[in-house]
Amino acid sequence: MFVSAPPLRWRALLATLLVVAMTTALIPPPTAQAAVEDQPQAAADAAAWIVAELAEPEPSFDNFGKTAARTDVVYALAAIGGNEGAARRALIELRDGAADYVGPADTPDVGALAKALLAVQIAGADPTSFIEGRDLEAELRATMDPSGNFAGDVFTQALAMIALGTTNAGVPAAATDALEARQCDAGDFTFLGTCPGLPTGPDVDTTAVAIEALLAGNSASATTAAESLVSTQNPDGSWPNAFGEPNTNSAGIAGQALRAAGETASADLAAEFVMTLQTDDGGFRFVASDTEANGFATLQAVLSLGGPAYFELSNPVFADVTPDHLFATEITWLGLAEVSKGCDPPLNDHYCPDGNVTRGQMAAFLVRALGLTETGDVEFTDDNNSVFEDDIRRLAAAGITRGCNPPDNDHYCPDDDVTRGQMAAFLVRALGLTETGDVEFTDDNSSVFEDDIRRLAAAGITRGCNPPDNDHYCPDDGITRGQMAAFLHRALEG
């Protein structure tokens, strides 16, 4: 049977429809793929917002308490990566209020203790000295009862497990068993551990932190918990919740947990929802009806943007001092003690551990470490253009430096590298060391700093320069910033 061609106007219409169909076919349907591609930029914009907010006199995320908020700042910046200078500042502010935040050693606030320990571990700091005279890990482990419970609620139980998941000893098996016992048949968790779940929908936040806790404890139950979150996720990537309107807090922490559990598609969908609520300045609204960024919502929303689980986060105090660096402990201490502010102002994300210490930098190190404030009337003729002029004057007023051109000593030579011999003299005068002991090096007999070197060795501040023999001191060698951190740590911390 022959079919005649359609009239001209119908042929034109069919051609138009064909073009539209072909064009539409070239446009991929909306998927979470867009979230994957956009996550790095969204995270970078959020990091800039957090850093700027942290510098404000009253950051918006401090509404729930400054010290508590600093733990979440540390987590958020670690999840994004980078911004070590700002993260270090947050950790210092956390340390300043940590004793009150955590509570007494014998009756601590378990949730606060867990959050503080997690922040310390993420930064690679020392949990045995972060709060003077206290061991955060030991205190947290001591709060667990014989049945494996750290607290009466699931959320705090999970926080404690996550924090301990960052330590060498890991999560106690009894704690994992206790958390598994509170899991509902549907795989989800509720705040108080009562089942079934809430009539208004799943307890997303509690289930999310429980997933991460179970992963930290190597429990297979994390899989069923993750499946419960996936099954209740809305098509737009959000979750039903008691607030009525979907929010970025819950989506942020749920997205992080699902990514850690291997549910990548759902995690990316959560990120896609979160990014729809990002403001032009990089922050995140709590809910769609909000008109501006919410500080606390921003700190949790960023967790969904591709970062690892809480217990896998790492963000060292300085970007160029990884946990396996020879002087990582000492440099981390130096940064948190604010003896060093970094080597790349104004960001100060780096420490430059292999760079040589100049005499000007040495003055700044010692002035900050010793808390020197008096400038006195000693003046040198070559430091007027130095950024360390005030530090040099304070060092001279304290009698720690005498100049660099004896006998006149009217120069300080701020840009010259410090030698190991000079460093010995600086520290001996700064600490008032007098004992010479019986430690002797074979290469310092002709050095003008021989007595200072012997005093430094007697105090246990130097061990030599040629391990394992360590019978040389190398008095004429320069000293790196990493070595300087080690010397100061031994001198001031023992």
PEZI-V405306 format. One record per residue. N is the residue number from 1. PHI is phi in whole degrees, -180 to 180 (999 if undefined). OMEGA is omega in whole degrees, -180 to 180 (999 if undefined). Layout:
n | phi | omega
N | PHI | OMEGA
N | PHI | OMEGA
//
This chain:
n | phi | omega
1 | 999 | -179
2 | -94 | 179
3 | -112 | -179
4 | -70 | 178
5 | -66 | -180
6 | -69 | 177
7 | -55 | -175
8 | -58 | -177
9 | -65 | 178
10 | -73 | 177
11 | -64 | 178
12 | -64 | -180
13 | -66 | 179
14 | -63 | 178
15 | -63 | 179
16 | -64 | 180
17 | -63 | 180
18 | -64 | 178
19 | -61 | 179
20 | -62 | -179
21 | -63 | -179
22 | -66 | 180
23 | -64 | -180
24 | -63 | -179
25 | -64 | -180
26 | -80 | -179
27 | -96 | -178
28 | -67 | 178
29 | -66 | 180
30 | -60 | 177
31 | -138 | 178
32 | -71 | 180
33 | -58 | 178
34 | -59 | 180
35 | -64 | -180
36 | -61 | -178
37 | -71 | -175
38 | -92 | -175
39 | -58 | -179
40 | -59 | -180
41 | -69 | 177
42 | -61 | 179
43 | -66 | 180
44 | -63 | 179
45 | -65 | 179
46 | -66 | 179
47 | -61 | 179
48 | -62 | 179
49 | -65 | -179
50 | -64 | -179
51 | -62 | 179
52 | -66 | -180
53 | -66 | 180
54 | -62 | -179
55 | -80 | 179
56 | -72 | 178
57 | -58 | 179
58 | -134 | -179
59 | -57 | -176
60 | -66 | -179
61 | -81 | 178
62 | -86 | -178
63 | -61 | 180
64 | -101 | 180
65 | 113 | -176
66 | -63 | -175
67 | -66 | 178
68 | -61 | -179
69 | -65 | -178
70 | -67 | 175
71 | -64 | -179
72 | -71 | 174
73 | -64 | 179
74 | -60 | -180
75 | -63 | -175
76 | -63 | -179
77 | -68 | 176
78 | -69 | 179
79 | -65 | 179
80 | -80 | -178
81 | 94 | 179
82 | 84 | -179
83 | 53 | -177
84 | -62 | 180
85 | -62 | 179
86 | -69 | 178
87 | -63 | 178
88 | -64 | 178
89 | -62 | 178
90 | -63 | -179
91 | -68 | 177
92 | -64 | 179
93 | -68 | 174
94 | -63 | -180
95 | -59 | -177
96 | -63 | 180
97 | -113 | -171
98 | -65 | -176
99 | -60 | 179
100 | -71 | -179
101 | -66 | -177
102 | -76 | -178
103 | 92 | -177
104 | -62 | -177
105 | -63 | -177
106 | -85 | 177
107 | -139 | -176
108 | -75 | 168
109 | -78 | -171
110 | -60 | 180
111 | -63 | 179
112 | -66 | 178
113 | -61 | -180
114 | -64 | -179
115 | -66 | 179
116 | -66 | 179
117 | -61 | 180
118 | -61 | 179
119 | -63 | 180
120 | -63 | -179
121 | -66 | 179
122 | -60 | -178
123 | -82 | -177
124 | 76 | 179
125 | -82 | -176
126 | -96 | -179
127 | -70 | 179
128 | -89 | -180
129 | -137 | -179
130 | -60 | 168
131 | -107 | -173
132 | -53 | 176
133 | 78 | -177
134 | -133 | 178
135 | -117 | -173
136 | -63 | -180
137 | -65 | -179
138 | -62 | 180
139 | -65 | -179
140 | -67 | 179
141 | -62 | -178
142 | -70 | -180
143 | -82 | -180
144 | -76 | 179
145 | -85 | -176
146 | -59 | -179
147 | -88 | 178
148 | 94 | -178
149 | -94 | 174
150 | -92 | -176
151 | -157 | 180
152 | -79 | -179
153 | -109 | -176
154 | -70 | -176
155 | -60 | -179
156 | -68 | 175
157 | -56 | -179
158 | -66 | 179
159 | -59 | 180
160 | -62 | 180
161 | -66 | 179
162 | -61 | -180
163 | -61 | -179
164 | -70 | 177
165 | -66 | 178
166 | -89 | -175
167 | -95 | -180
168 | -64 | -178
169 | -78 | 176
170 | 74 | -177
171 | -84 | 176
172 | -61 | -180
173 | -59 | -179
174 | -64 | 179
175 | -68 | 178
176 | -64 | 178
177 | -61 | -179
178 | -65 | 179
179 | -71 | 178
180 | -59 | -178
181 | -67 | -178
182 | -98 | -178
183 | -76 | 180
184 | -77 | -177
185 | -60 | -179
186 | -79 | 179
187 | 98 | -177
188 | -87 | 178
189 | -131 | 172
190 | -117 | -175
191 | -56 | -178
192 | -93 | 178
193 | 80 | 179
194 | -94 | -178
195 | -123 | 1
196 | -73 | -176
197 | -71 | -176
198 | -70 | 178
199 | -66 | -179
200 | -84 | -178
201 | 130 | -176
202 | -70 | 173
203 | -85 | -171
204 | -62 | -176
205 | -62 | -180
206 | -65 | 179
207 | -63 | -179
208 | -65 | -180
209 | -69 | 177
210 | -65 | 177
211 | -58 | -178
212 | -67 | 177
213 | -65 | 179
214 | -66 | 176
215 | -64 | 178
216 | -63 | 179
217 | -93 | 179
218 | 57 | -179
219 | -99 | 178
220 | -68 | -180
221 | -65 | 177
222 | -62 | -178
223 | -65 | -180
224 | -68 | 177
225 | -66 | 179
226 | -65 | 179
227 | -62 | 179
228 | -67 | 177
229 | -69 | 180
230 | -60 | -175
231 | -69 | -178
232 | -105 | -179
233 | -72 | 177
234 | -72 | 180
235 | -57 | -179
236 | -85 | 179
237 | 99 | 180
238 | -91 | 178
239 | -134 | 170
240 | -63 | 180
241 | -158 | -176
242 | -67 | 180
243 | -78 | -180
244 | 88 | -179
245 | -94 | 179
246 | -55 | -176
247 | -131 | -176
248 | -78 | 177
249 | -58 | -177
250 | -66 | -180
251 | -65 | 180
252 | -64 | -177
253 | -74 | 178
254 | -68 | 178
255 | -62 | 178
256 | -62 | -178
257 | -64 | -179
258 | -66 | 178
259 | -63 | 180
260 | -64 | -179
261 | -86 | 178
262 | 91 | 178
263 | -90 | -170
264 | -65 | -178
265 | -61 | 179
266 | -69 | 178
267 | -64 | 179
268 | -68 | 177
269 | -66 | 176
270 | -63 | 178
271 | -63 | 179
272 | -62 | 177
273 | -63 | -179
274 | -57 | -176
275 | -69 | 176
276 | -69 | -179
277 | -107 | 176
278 | -81 | -179
279 | -86 | -178
280 | -62 | -179
281 | -89 | 174
282 | 104 | 178
283 | -79 | 180
284 | -128 | 173
285 | -76 | 177
286 | -72 | 177
287 | -135 | -174
288 | -63 | -178
289 | -77 | 176
290 | -69 | -178
291 | -104 | -179
292 | -146 | -177
293 | -65 | 177
294 | -111 | -175
295 | -59 | -176
296 | -68 | 178
297 | -62 | 179
298 | -63 | -179
299 | -62 | 180
300 | -93 | -180
301 | -62 | -176
302 | -66 | -180
303 | -63 | -177
304 | -84 | -170
305 | -89 | 171
306 | 95 | -178
307 | -78 | -180
308 | -80 | 178
309 | -66 | 179
310 | -50 | -173
311 | -76 | 177
312 | -106 | -179
313 | -69 | 176
314 | -150 | 178
315 | -151 | -175
316 | -61 | -178
317 | -59 | 173
318 | -128 | -175
319 | -63 | -176
320 | -100 | 177
321 | -127 | -179
322 | -76 | -177
323 | -57 | -178
324 | -93 | 178
325 | -67 | -177
326 | -55 | -177
327 | -113 | -176
328 | -58 | -178
329 | -62 | -176
330 | -69 | -179
331 | -70 | 176
332 | -61 | 176
333 | -59 | -178
334 | -61 | -180
335 | -68 | -179
336 | -72 | 176
337 | -81 | -180
338 | 62 | 173
339 | -76 | 173
340 | -122 | 179
341 | -106 | -179
342 | 107 | -175
343 | -124 | -178
344 | -132 | 180
345 | -62 | 7
346 | -89 | -178
347 | -68 | -179
348 | 54 | 177
349 | -84 | -175
350 | -117 | 179
351 | -110 | -177
352 | 59 | -173
353 | -63 | -177
354 | -94 | 178
355 | -77 | 179
356 | -74 | 178
357 | -86 | 175
358 | -88 | 179
359 | -65 | 176
360 | -67 | 178
361 | -63 | 178
362 | -60 | 178
363 | -61 | -179
364 | -64 | 177
365 | -54 | -174
366 | -70 | 180
367 | -63 | 180
368 | -71 | -178
369 | -65 | -176
370 | -97 | 180
371 | 67 | -178
372 | -76 | -178
373 | -126 | -177
374 | -74 | 179
375 | -96 | 177
376 | 64 | -177
377 | -118 | 177
378 | -77 | 180
379 | -132 | 175
380 | -109 | -175
381 | -88 | -174
382 | -117 | -177
383 | -118 | -176
384 | -64 | -179
385 | -100 | -178
386 | -89 | 176
387 | -68 | -178
388 | -102 | -175
389 | -56 | -179
390 | -65 | 178
391 | -64 | 180
392 | -64 | 179
393 | -65 | 179
394 | -68 | 179
395 | -65 | 178
396 | -68 | -180
397 | -63 | 180
398 | -85 | 179
399 | 76 | -177
400 | -88 | 175
401 | -124 | 180
402 | -121 | -178
403 | 108 | -175
404 | -125 | -178
405 | -134 | 180
406 | -62 | 6
407 | -88 | -177
408 | -66 | 179
409 | 51 | 174
410 | -103 | 175
411 | -119 | 175
412 | -110 | -178
413 | 59 | -173
414 | -63 | -177
415 | -93 | 178
416 | -74 | 175
417 | -70 | 175
418 | -80 | 174
419 | -89 | 179
420 | -64 | 177
421 | -67 | 178
422 | -61 | 179
423 | -61 | 177
424 | -60 | -180
425 | -65 | 178
426 | -55 | -175
427 | -70 | 179
428 | -62 | 179
429 | -69 | -178
430 | -63 | -176
431 | -98 | -180
432 | 66 | -178
433 | -78 | -178
434 | -126 | -177
435 | -73 | 179
436 | -97 | 178
437 | 63 | -177
438 | -118 | 176
439 | -78 | 180
440 | -131 | 174
441 | -109 | -174
442 | -86 | -174
443 | -117 | -177
444 | -119 | -176
445 | -63 | -178
446 | -99 | -178
447 | -87 | 176
448 | -68 | -178
449 | -102 | -175
450 | -56 | -179
451 | -65 | 179
452 | -64 | 180
453 | -63 | 180
454 | -65 | 178
455 | -66 | 179
456 | -65 | 178
457 | -67 | -180
458 | -62 | -180
459 | -85 | 179
460 | 78 | -177
461 | -87 | 174
462 | -123 | -179
463 | -123 | -178
464 | 106 | -174
465 | -124 | -178
466 | -133 | 179
467 | -62 | 5
468 | -87 | -177
469 | -65 | -180
470 | 51 | 175
471 | -103 | 175
472 | -119 | 175
473 | -111 | -180
474 | 60 | -173
475 | -63 | -177
476 | -94 | 179
477 | -75 | 173
478 | -72 | -180
479 | -123 | -179
480 | -81 | 179
481 | -67 | 176
482 | -67 | 178
483 | -63 | 179
484 | -61 | 178
485 | -60 | 180
486 | -64 | 179
487 | -60 | -178
488 | -67 | 179
489 | -63 | 178
490 | -66 | -178
491 | -69 | -172
492 | -102 | -179
493 | -108 | 179
494 | 84 | 999
//
